[in-house]
Amino acid sequence: MGDHVHMCLSIPPKYAVSNVVGYIKGKSAIQIARKYGGRQRNFTGEHFWARGYFVSTVGLDEHMVRAYIRNQEEEDERYDQMKLVME
């Protein structure tokens, strides 16, 4: 998505969710800065991701959650088109 990310992860119980999310956000922010920001080092004080995140357990509905993530862009586009028609 243009302004947010959906992911479905399996995290072993020995890892804290906050540590895993922090690691993913930190490493991806560095890679994005390197690729698109022209920076190779010294990323202090730069902010790419929002401070928070949302986490939920999936359980038996994993296939539905994965389908939702896979189809989210199309759903958002369809919703936006419906809003334009209604206005």
KEFINU-79286 format. One record per atom (N, C-alpha, C): residue number from 1; residue in one letter; chain; atom name; x, y, z. Coordinates in nm, 3 decimals, padded with zeros to 5 digits. Layout:
BEGIN
rec num NUM | residu A | chaine A | atome CA | X X | Y Y | Z Z
...
% end
This chain:
BEGIN
rec num 1 | residu M | chaine A | atome N | X 00.084 | Y -00.117 | Z 00.000
rec num 1 | residu M | chaine A | atome CA | X 00.000 | Y 00.000 | Z 00.000
rec num 1 | residu M | chaine A | atome C | X 00.089 | Y 00.124 | Z 00.000
rec num 2 | residu G | chaine A | atome N | X 00.035 | Y 00.232 | Z -00.050
rec num 2 | residu G | chaine A | atome CA | X 00.111 | Y 00.354 | Z -00.060
rec num 2 | residu G | chaine A | atome C | X 00.146 | Y 00.417 | Z 00.073
rec num 3 | residu D | chaine A | atome N | X 00.062 | Y 00.397 | Z 00.175
rec num 3 | residu D | chaine A | atome CA | X 00.086 | Y 00.465 | Z 00.302
rec num 3 | residu D | chaine A | atome C | X 00.094 | Y 00.373 | Z 00.423
rec num 4 | residu H | chaine A | atome N | X 00.086 | Y 00.243 | Z 00.402
rec num 4 | residu H | chaine A | atome CA | X 00.100 | Y 00.150 | Z 00.514
rec num 4 | residu H | chaine A | atome C | X 00.134 | Y 00.011 | Z 00.463
rec num 5 | residu V | chaine A | atome N | X 00.169 | Y -00.078 | Z 00.556
rec num 5 | residu V | chaine A | atome CA | X 00.212 | Y -00.212 | Z 00.522
rec num 5 | residu V | chaine A | atome C | X 00.130 | Y -00.312 | Z 00.601
rec num 6 | residu H | chaine A | atome N | X 00.085 | Y -00.418 | Z 00.534
rec num 6 | residu H | chaine A | atome CA | X 00.021 | Y -00.531 | Z 00.602
rec num 6 | residu H | chaine A | atome C | X 00.115 | Y -00.650 | Z 00.590
rec num 7 | residu M | chaine A | atome N | X 00.136 | Y -00.722 | Z 00.699
rec num 7 | residu M | chaine A | atome CA | X 00.219 | Y -00.842 | Z 00.697
rec num 7 | residu M | chaine A | atome C | X 00.154 | Y -00.948 | Z 00.784
rec num 8 | residu C | chaine A | atome N | X 00.173 | Y -01.071 | Z 00.744
rec num 8 | residu C | chaine A | atome CA | X 00.131 | Y -01.184 | Z 00.826
rec num 8 | residu C | chaine A | atome C | X 00.258 | Y -01.261 | Z 00.861
rec num 9 | residu L | chaine A | atome N | X 00.296 | Y -01.258 | Z 00.988
rec num 9 | residu L | chaine A | atome CA | X 00.421 | Y -01.319 | Z 01.033
rec num 9 | residu L | chaine A | atome C | X 00.394 | Y -01.429 | Z 01.133
rec num 10 | residu S | chaine A | atome N | X 00.481 | Y -01.526 | Z 01.134
rec num 10 | residu S | chaine A | atome CA | X 00.481 | Y -01.628 | Z 01.238
rec num 10 | residu S | chaine A | atome C | X 00.603 | Y -01.602 | Z 01.324
rec num 11 | residu I | chaine A | atome N | X 00.581 | Y -01.568 | Z 01.449
rec num 11 | residu I | chaine A | atome CA | X 00.690 | Y -01.533 | Z 01.540
rec num 11 | residu I | chaine A | atome C | X 00.697 | Y -01.640 | Z 01.650
rec num 12 | residu P | chaine A | atome N | X 00.812 | Y -01.706 | Z 01.664
rec num 12 | residu P | chaine A | atome CA | X 00.825 | Y -01.806 | Z 01.771
rec num 12 | residu P | chaine A | atome C | X 00.806 | Y -01.740 | Z 01.908
rec num 13 | residu P | chaine A | atome N | X 00.749 | Y -01.813 | Z 02.003
rec num 13 | residu P | chaine A | atome CA | X 00.718 | Y -01.756 | Z 02.134
rec num 13 | residu P | chaine A | atome C | X 00.839 | Y -01.701 | Z 02.210
rec num 14 | residu K | chaine A | atome N | X 00.960 | Y -01.745 | Z 02.175
rec num 14 | residu K | chaine A | atome CA | X 01.078 | Y -01.696 | Z 02.247
rec num 14 | residu K | chaine A | atome C | X 01.113 | Y -01.551 | Z 02.211
rec num 15 | residu Y | chaine A | atome N | X 01.052 | Y -01.496 | Z 02.105
rec num 15 | residu Y | chaine A | atome CA | X 01.078 | Y -01.359 | Z 02.064
rec num 15 | residu Y | chaine A | atome C | X 00.961 | Y -01.269 | Z 02.101
rec num 16 | residu A | chaine A | atome N | X 00.991 | Y -01.152 | Z 02.153
rec num 16 | residu A | chaine A | atome CA | X 00.887 | Y -01.054 | Z 02.184
rec num 16 | residu A | chaine A | atome C | X 00.841 | Y -00.989 | Z 02.054
rec num 17 | residu V | chaine A | atome N | X 00.710 | Y -00.972 | Z 02.040
rec num 17 | residu V | chaine A | atome CA | X 00.653 | Y -00.911 | Z 01.919
rec num 17 | residu V | chaine A | atome C | X 00.713 | Y -00.772 | Z 01.898
rec num 18 | residu S | chaine A | atome N | X 00.726 | Y -00.694 | Z 02.005
rec num 18 | residu S | chaine A | atome CA | X 00.779 | Y -00.558 | Z 01.992
rec num 18 | residu S | chaine A | atome C | X 00.922 | Y -00.559 | Z 01.939
rec num 19 | residu N | chaine A | atome N | X 01.003 | Y -00.657 | Z 01.979
rec num 19 | residu N | chaine A | atome CA | X 01.140 | Y -00.665 | Z 01.929
rec num 19 | residu N | chaine A | atome C | X 01.143 | Y -00.700 | Z 01.781
rec num 20 | residu V | chaine A | atome N | X 01.058 | Y -00.791 | Z 01.739
rec num 20 | residu V | chaine A | atome CA | X 01.053 | Y -00.831 | Z 01.598
rec num 20 | residu V | chaine A | atome C | X 01.006 | Y -00.714 | Z 01.511
rec num 21 | residu V | chaine A | atome N | X 00.900 | Y -00.647 | Z 01.554
rec num 21 | residu V | chaine A | atome CA | X 00.849 | Y -00.533 | Z 01.477
rec num 21 | residu V | chaine A | atome C | X 00.954 | Y -00.421 | Z 01.473
rec num 22 | residu G | chaine A | atome N | X 01.019 | Y -00.394 | Z 01.586
rec num 22 | residu G | chaine A | atome CA | X 01.124 | Y -00.293 | Z 01.590
rec num 22 | residu G | chaine A | atome C | X 01.239 | Y -00.326 | Z 01.496
rec num 23 | residu Y | chaine A | atome N | X 01.277 | Y -00.452 | Z 01.493
rec num 23 | residu Y | chaine A | atome CA | X 01.385 | Y -00.497 | Z 01.404
rec num 23 | residu Y | chaine A | atome C | X 01.346 | Y -00.478 | Z 01.258
rec num 24 | residu I | chaine A | atome N | X 01.227 | Y -00.521 | Z 01.221
rec num 24 | residu I | chaine A | atome CA | X 01.179 | Y -00.508 | Z 01.082
rec num 24 | residu I | chaine A | atome C | X 01.171 | Y -00.361 | Z 01.042
rec num 25 | residu K | chaine A | atome N | X 01.113 | Y -00.279 | Z 01.128
rec num 25 | residu K | chaine A | atome CA | X 01.100 | Y -00.136 | Z 01.096
rec num 25 | residu K | chaine A | atome C | X 01.237 | Y -00.069 | Z 01.086
rec num 26 | residu G | chaine A | atome N | X 01.328 | Y -00.104 | Z 01.176
rec num 26 | residu G | chaine A | atome CA | X 01.461 | Y -00.043 | Z 01.174
rec num 26 | residu G | chaine A | atome C | X 01.540 | Y -00.081 | Z 01.051
rec num 27 | residu K | chaine A | atome N | X 01.548 | Y -00.211 | Z 01.023
rec num 27 | residu K | chaine A | atome CA | X 01.626 | Y -00.258 | Z 00.908
rec num 27 | residu K | chaine A | atome C | X 01.565 | Y -00.210 | Z 00.776
rec num 28 | residu S | chaine A | atome N | X 01.433 | Y -00.212 | Z 00.766
rec num 28 | residu S | chaine A | atome CA | X 01.371 | Y -00.167 | Z 00.640
rec num 28 | residu S | chaine A | atome C | X 01.388 | Y -00.017 | Z 00.620
rec num 29 | residu A | chaine A | atome N | X 01.382 | Y 00.061 | Z 00.728
rec num 29 | residu A | chaine A | atome CA | X 01.403 | Y 00.206 | Z 00.716
rec num 29 | residu A | chaine A | atome C | X 01.543 | Y 00.237 | Z 00.666
rec num 30 | residu I | chaine A | atome N | X 01.642 | Y 00.163 | Z 00.714
rec num 30 | residu I | chaine A | atome CA | X 01.780 | Y 00.183 | Z 00.668
rec num 30 | residu I | chaine A | atome C | X 01.792 | Y 00.148 | Z 00.520
rec num 31 | residu Q | chaine A | atome N | X 01.734 | Y 00.037 | Z 00.479
rec num 31 | residu Q | chaine A | atome CA | X 01.742 | Y -00.004 | Z 00.339
rec num 31 | residu Q | chaine A | atome C | X 01.671 | Y 00.096 | Z 00.248
rec num 32 | residu I | chaine A | atome N | X 01.557 | Y 00.145 | Z 00.291
rec num 32 | residu I | chaine A | atome CA | X 01.482 | Y 00.244 | Z 00.211
rec num 32 | residu I | chaine A | atome C | X 01.562 | Y 00.373 | Z 00.200
rec num 33 | residu A | chaine A | atome N | X 01.623 | Y 00.416 | Z 00.310
rec num 33 | residu A | chaine A | atome CA | X 01.705 | Y 00.538 | Z 00.307
rec num 33 | residu A | chaine A | atome C | X 01.823 | Y 00.521 | Z 00.213
rec num 34 | residu R | chaine A | atome N | X 01.884 | Y 00.404 | Z 00.215
rec num 34 | residu R | chaine A | atome CA | X 01.998 | Y 00.378 | Z 00.126
rec num 34 | residu R | chaine A | atome C | X 01.955 | Y 00.378 | Z -00.020
rec num 35 | residu K | chaine A | atome N | X 01.842 | Y 00.316 | Z -00.047
rec num 35 | residu K | chaine A | atome CA | X 01.799 | Y 00.302 | Z -00.186
rec num 35 | residu K | chaine A | atome C | X 01.742 | Y 00.432 | Z -00.242
rec num 36 | residu Y | chaine A | atome N | X 01.658 | Y 00.499 | Z -00.165
rec num 36 | residu Y | chaine A | atome CA | X 01.586 | Y 00.616 | Z -00.217
rec num 36 | residu Y | chaine A | atome C | X 01.634 | Y 00.749 | Z -00.163
rec num 37 | residu G | chaine A | atome N | X 01.708 | Y 00.746 | Z -00.053
rec num 37 | residu G | chaine A | atome CA | X 01.751 | Y 00.872 | Z 00.008
rec num 37 | residu G | chaine A | atome C | X 01.896 | Y 00.906 | Z -00.020
rec num 38 | residu G | chaine A | atome N | X 01.967 | Y 00.816 | Z -00.086
rec num 38 | residu G | chaine A | atome CA | X 02.106 | Y 00.843 | Z -00.119
rec num 38 | residu G | chaine A | atome C | X 02.198 | Y 00.843 | Z 00.001
rec num 39 | residu R | chaine A | atome N | X 02.157 | Y 00.783 | Z 00.111
rec num 39 | residu R | chaine A | atome CA | X 02.240 | Y 00.780 | Z 00.232
rec num 39 | residu R | chaine A | atome C | X 02.299 | Y 00.640 | Z 00.248
rec num 40 | residu Q | chaine A | atome N | X 02.424 | Y 00.633 | Z 00.280
rec num 40 | residu Q | chaine A | atome CA | X 02.488 | Y 00.503 | Z 00.306
rec num 40 | residu Q | chaine A | atome C | X 02.511 | Y 00.481 | Z 00.455
rec num 41 | residu R | chaine A | atome N | X 02.525 | Y 00.590 | Z 00.532
rec num 41 | residu R | chaine A | atome CA | X 02.554 | Y 00.578 | Z 00.675
rec num 41 | residu R | chaine A | atome C | X 02.487 | Y 00.692 | Z 00.751
rec num 42 | residu N | chaine A | atome N | X 02.494 | Y 00.683 | Z 00.883
rec num 42 | residu N | chaine A | atome CA | X 02.450 | Y 00.790 | Z 00.974
rec num 42 | residu N | chaine A | atome C | X 02.303 | Y 00.827 | Z 00.953
rec num 43 | residu F | chaine A | atome N | X 02.215 | Y 00.743 | Z 01.001
rec num 43 | residu F | chaine A | atome CA | X 02.071 | Y 00.765 | Z 00.988
rec num 43 | residu F | chaine A | atome C | X 02.011 | Y 00.823 | Z 01.115
rec num 44 | residu T | chaine A | atome N | X 02.092 | Y 00.876 | Z 01.203
rec num 44 | residu T | chaine A | atome CA | X 02.042 | Y 00.927 | Z 01.331
rec num 44 | residu T | chaine A | atome C | X 01.944 | Y 01.041 | Z 01.313
rec num 45 | residu G | chaine A | atome N | X 01.836 | Y 01.035 | Z 01.387
rec num 45 | residu G | chaine A | atome CA | X 01.739 | Y 01.144 | Z 01.385
rec num 45 | residu G | chaine A | atome C | X 01.639 | Y 01.139 | Z 01.272
rec num 46 | residu E | chaine A | atome N | X 01.653 | Y 01.044 | Z 01.181
rec num 46 | residu E | chaine A | atome CA | X 01.558 | Y 01.034 | Z 01.070
rec num 46 | residu E | chaine A | atome C | X 01.445 | Y 00.940 | Z 01.110
rec num 47 | residu H | chaine A | atome N | X 01.325 | Y 00.971 | Z 01.063
rec num 47 | residu H | chaine A | atome CA | X 01.209 | Y 00.889 | Z 01.096
rec num 47 | residu H | chaine A | atome C | X 01.139 | Y 00.851 | Z 00.967
rec num 48 | residu F | chaine A | atome N | X 01.115 | Y 00.724 | Z 00.949
rec num 48 | residu F | chaine A | atome CA | X 01.044 | Y 00.678 | Z 00.830
rec num 48 | residu F | chaine A | atome C | X 00.909 | Y 00.619 | Z 00.868
rec num 49 | residu W | chaine A | atome N | X 00.908 | Y 00.525 | Z 00.962
rec num 49 | residu W | chaine A | atome CA | X 00.785 | Y 00.460 | Z 01.004
rec num 49 | residu W | chaine A | atome C | X 00.718 | Y 00.539 | Z 01.117
rec num 50 | residu A | chaine A | atome N | X 00.587 | Y 00.522 | Z 01.129
rec num 50 | residu A | chaine A | atome CA | X 00.515 | Y 00.578 | Z 01.243
rec num 50 | residu A | chaine A | atome C | X 00.562 | Y 00.508 | Z 01.370
rec num 51 | residu R | chaine A | atome N | X 00.538 | Y 00.569 | Z 01.484
rec num 51 | residu R | chaine A | atome CA | X 00.585 | Y 00.511 | Z 01.610
rec num 51 | residu R | chaine A | atome C | X 00.513 | Y 00.382 | Z 01.646
rec num 52 | residu G | chaine A | atome N | X 00.387 | Y 00.372 | Z 01.615
rec num 52 | residu G | chaine A | atome CA | X 00.310 | Y 00.256 | Z 01.660
rec num 52 | residu G | chaine A | atome C | X 00.293 | Y 00.149 | Z 01.555
rec num 53 | residu Y | chaine A | atome N | X 00.221 | Y 00.046 | Z 01.593
rec num 53 | residu Y | chaine A | atome CA | X 00.186 | Y -00.063 | Z 01.503
rec num 53 | residu Y | chaine A | atome C | X 00.067 | Y -00.138 | Z 01.563
rec num 54 | residu F | chaine A | atome N | X 00.001 | Y -00.215 | Z 01.479
rec num 54 | residu F | chaine A | atome CA | X -00.112 | Y -00.296 | Z 01.526
rec num 54 | residu F | chaine A | atome C | X -00.075 | Y -00.442 | Z 01.509
rec num 55 | residu V | chaine A | atome N | X -00.105 | Y -00.522 | Z 01.610
rec num 55 | residu V | chaine A | atome CA | X -00.077 | Y -00.665 | Z 01.606
rec num 55 | residu V | chaine A | atome C | X -00.202 | Y -00.739 | Z 01.652
rec num 56 | residu S | chaine A | atome N | X -00.229 | Y -00.848 | Z 01.584
rec num 56 | residu S | chaine A | atome CA | X -00.340 | Y -00.934 | Z 01.625
rec num 56 | residu S | chaine A | atome C | X -00.301 | Y -01.078 | Z 01.600
rec num 57 | residu T | chaine A | atome N | X -00.357 | Y -01.168 | Z 01.678
rec num 57 | residu T | chaine A | atome CA | X -00.332 | Y -01.310 | Z 01.653
rec num 57 | residu T | chaine A | atome C | X -00.428 | Y -01.358 | Z 01.545
rec num 58 | residu V | chaine A | atome N | X -00.388 | Y -01.461 | Z 01.474
rec num 58 | residu V | chaine A | atome CA | X -00.466 | Y -01.508 | Z 01.360
rec num 58 | residu V | chaine A | atome C | X -00.540 | Y -01.635 | Z 01.392
rec num 59 | residu G | chaine A | atome N | X -00.473 | Y -01.734 | Z 01.445
rec num 59 | residu G | chaine A | atome CA | X -00.537 | Y -01.860 | Z 01.479
rec num 59 | residu G | chaine A | atome C | X -00.596 | Y -01.932 | Z 01.360
rec num 60 | residu L | chaine A | atome N | X -00.723 | Y -01.973 | Z 01.373
rec num 60 | residu L | chaine A | atome CA | X -00.787 | Y -02.052 | Z 01.269
rec num 60 | residu L | chaine A | atome C | X -00.821 | Y -01.973 | Z 01.143
rec num 61 | residu D | chaine A | atome N | X -00.821 | Y -01.842 | Z 01.150
rec num 61 | residu D | chaine A | atome CA | X -00.859 | Y -01.758 | Z 01.036
rec num 61 | residu D | chaine A | atome C | X -00.739 | Y -01.714 | Z 00.952
rec num 62 | residu E | chaine A | atome N | X -00.627 | Y -01.784 | Z 00.962
rec num 62 | residu E | chaine A | atome CA | X -00.506 | Y -01.741 | Z 00.892
rec num 62 | residu E | chaine A | atome C | X -00.528 | Y -01.728 | Z 00.741
rec num 63 | residu H | chaine A | atome N | X -00.597 | Y -01.823 | Z 00.679
rec num 63 | residu H | chaine A | atome CA | X -00.619 | Y -01.814 | Z 00.534
rec num 63 | residu H | chaine A | atome C | X -00.703 | Y -01.693 | Z 00.496
rec num 64 | residu M | chaine A | atome N | X -00.797 | Y -01.654 | Z 00.582
rec num 64 | residu M | chaine A | atome CA | X -00.878 | Y -01.535 | Z 00.554
rec num 64 | residu M | chaine A | atome C | X -00.794 | Y -01.407 | Z 00.570
rec num 65 | residu V | chaine A | atome N | X -00.708 | Y -01.404 | Z 00.669
rec num 65 | residu V | chaine A | atome CA | X -00.622 | Y -01.287 | Z 00.691
rec num 65 | residu V | chaine A | atome C | X -00.524 | Y -01.273 | Z 00.576
rec num 66 | residu R | chaine A | atome N | X -00.465 | Y -01.383 | Z 00.533
rec num 66 | residu R | chaine A | atome CA | X -00.371 | Y -01.378 | Z 00.420
rec num 66 | residu R | chaine A | atome C | X -00.442 | Y -01.332 | Z 00.292
rec num 67 | residu A | chaine A | atome N | X -00.563 | Y -01.377 | Z 00.269
rec num 67 | residu A | chaine A | atome CA | X -00.640 | Y -01.334 | Z 00.152
rec num 67 | residu A | chaine A | atome C | X -00.672 | Y -01.184 | Z 00.162
rec num 68 | residu Y | chaine A | atome N | X -00.706 | Y -01.138 | Z 00.280
rec num 68 | residu Y | chaine A | atome CA | X -00.733 | Y -00.996 | Z 00.302
rec num 68 | residu Y | chaine A | atome C | X -00.610 | Y -00.912 | Z 00.267
rec num 69 | residu I | chaine A | atome N | X -00.494 | Y -00.954 | Z 00.316
rec num 69 | residu I | chaine A | atome CA | X -00.370 | Y -00.881 | Z 00.288
rec num 69 | residu I | chaine A | atome C | X -00.340 | Y -00.883 | Z 00.139
rec num 70 | residu R | chaine A | atome N | X -00.354 | Y -00.999 | Z 00.077
rec num 70 | residu R | chaine A | atome CA | X -00.325 | Y -01.014 | Z -00.065
rec num 70 | residu R | chaine A | atome C | X -00.415 | Y -00.925 | Z -00.151
rec num 71 | residu N | chaine A | atome N | X -00.540 | Y -00.908 | Z -00.112
rec num 71 | residu N | chaine A | atome CA | X -00.637 | Y -00.835 | Z -00.192
rec num 71 | residu N | chaine A | atome C | X -00.665 | Y -00.694 | Z -00.142
rec num 72 | residu Q | chaine A | atome N | X -00.588 | Y -00.646 | Z -00.046
rec num 72 | residu Q | chaine A | atome CA | X -00.618 | Y -00.517 | Z 00.016
rec num 72 | residu Q | chaine A | atome C | X -00.612 | Y -00.402 | Z -00.083
rec num 73 | residu E | chaine A | atome N | X -00.516 | Y -00.400 | Z -00.172
rec num 73 | residu E | chaine A | atome CA | X -00.504 | Y -00.289 | Z -00.266
rec num 73 | residu E | chaine A | atome C | X -00.626 | Y -00.281 | Z -00.358
rec num 74 | residu E | chaine A | atome N | X -00.671 | Y -00.394 | Z -00.409
rec num 74 | residu E | chaine A | atome CA | X -00.789 | Y -00.395 | Z -00.494
rec num 74 | residu E | chaine A | atome C | X -00.914 | Y -00.350 | Z -00.419
rec num 75 | residu E | chaine A | atome N | X -00.924 | Y -00.394 | Z -00.292
rec num 75 | residu E | chaine A | atome CA | X -01.039 | Y -00.355 | Z -00.211
rec num 75 | residu E | chaine A | atome C | X -01.040 | Y -00.204 | Z -00.187
rec num 76 | residu D | chaine A | atome N | X -00.924 | Y -00.148 | Z -00.157
rec num 76 | residu D | chaine A | atome CA | X -00.915 | Y -00.003 | Z -00.134
rec num 76 | residu D | chaine A | atome C | X -00.951 | Y 00.074 | Z -00.261
rec num 77 | residu E | chaine A | atome N | X -00.903 | Y 00.028 | Z -00.376
rec num 77 | residu E | chaine A | atome CA | X -00.935 | Y 00.096 | Z -00.503
rec num 77 | residu E | chaine A | atome C | X -01.085 | Y 00.089 | Z -00.530
rec num 78 | residu R | chaine A | atome N | X -01.145 | Y -00.027 | Z -00.506
rec num 78 | residu R | chaine A | atome CA | X -01.289 | Y -00.042 | Z -00.529
rec num 78 | residu R | chaine A | atome C | X -01.368 | Y 00.048 | Z -00.434
rec num 79 | residu Y | chaine A | atome N | X -01.325 | Y 00.057 | Z -00.309
rec num 79 | residu Y | chaine A | atome CA | X -01.391 | Y 00.144 | Z -00.212
rec num 79 | residu Y | chaine A | atome C | X -01.381 | Y 00.290 | Z -00.256
rec num 80 | residu D | chaine A | atome N | X -01.261 | Y 00.331 | Z -00.301
rec num 80 | residu D | chaine A | atome CA | X -01.243 | Y 00.468 | Z -00.347
rec num 80 | residu D | chaine A | atome C | X -01.333 | Y 00.499 | Z -00.467
rec num 81 | residu Q | chaine A | atome N | X -01.347 | Y 00.404 | Z -00.558
rec num 81 | residu Q | chaine A | atome CA | X -01.434 | Y 00.423 | Z -00.674
rec num 81 | residu Q | chaine A | atome C | X -01.579 | Y 00.438 | Z -00.631
rec num 82 | residu M | chaine A | atome N | X -01.621 | Y 00.358 | Z -00.534
rec num 82 | residu M | chaine A | atome CA | X -01.759 | Y 00.367 | Z -00.484
rec num 82 | residu M | chaine A | atome C | X -01.783 | Y 00.503 | Z -00.419
rec num 83 | residu K | chaine A | atome N | X -01.685 | Y 00.555 | Z -00.348
rec num 83 | residu K | chaine A | atome CA | X -01.698 | Y 00.686 | Z -00.285
rec num 83 | residu K | chaine A | atome C | X -01.715 | Y 00.795 | Z -00.391
rec num 84 | residu L | chaine A | atome N | X -01.642 | Y 00.784 | Z -00.502
rec num 84 | residu L | chaine A | atome CA | X -01.653 | Y 00.883 | Z -00.609
rec num 84 | residu L | chaine A | atome C | X -01.791 | Y 00.881 | Z -00.672
rec num 85 | residu V | chaine A | atome N | X -01.845 | Y 00.762 | Z -00.691
rec num 85 | residu V | chaine A | atome CA | X -01.979 | Y 00.748 | Z -00.751
rec num 85 | residu V | chaine A | atome C | X -02.086 | Y 00.807 | Z -00.659
rec num 86 | residu M | chaine A | atome N | X -02.071 | Y 00.787 | Z -00.527
rec num 86 | residu M | chaine A | atome CA | X -02.169 | Y 00.833 | Z -00.430
rec num 86 | residu M | chaine A | atome C | X -02.167 | Y 00.986 | Z -00.416
rec num 87 | residu E | chaine A | atome N | X -02.052 | Y 01.048 | Z -00.440
rec num 87 | residu E | chaine A | atome CA | X -02.040 | Y 01.194 | Z -00.423
rec num 87 | residu E | chaine A | atome C | X -02.101 | Y 01.261 | Z -00.538
% end
